[in-house]
Amino acid sequence: MDQGRIENGLLQLAGRAGDIAITGGHKVSLPEVERAFEEYDREDPRSGPGRLGEVCAIALPDDGLGSIVALVIESGALGSGSHAGDGESTAPDKAALLDHARAELAPQFVPRRFYSLDRLPRTVGGKIRRHETVDLVMSGKAQRL
């Protein structure tokens, strides 16, 4: 569902309702969390530096805060992906991801959990399906970093 407001007689679109999380009383823009990782450079001792790839910020239910922010990383987009034949993942280091998030985002925007999926669910047009990503994480199909 789209959100908007009327200013000076004009409709201003403000985003989508599913793109906002409420955590500890704060509104968190999930696309803003994703943008903070667009330029993230990672160092992988096996394959050298690389981009993080596609990410999807999601809100997961939490009894204390209402919801928490989590970041799901498409592991197939991690540089060279898995190294052929060795079965090892090139998943980024969680501590490095947290350091980056803390440097780029307000505290309530920092993801509390990180997950990896081989492929993020997408529409036929290529857009990431946030609600399906939540379902995959909640069903245990995503690997927690």
Salt bridges, closest charged atoms under 4 A:
ASP2 OD1 - ARG16 NH1 2.64
GLU7 OE2 - ARG5 NE 2.54
ASP19 OD1 - ARG130 NE 3.20
GLU34 OE2 - ARG130 NH1 2.73
GLU39 OE1 - ARG51 NH2 3.59
ASP41 OD1 - ARG51 NH1 2.63
ASP44 OD2 - ARG42 NH1 3.24
ASP44 OD1 - ARG46 NE 3.71
GLU74 OE1 - ARG122 NH2 3.21
GLU88 OE1 - ARG46 NH1 2.92
GLU132 OE2 - ARG129 NE 2.95
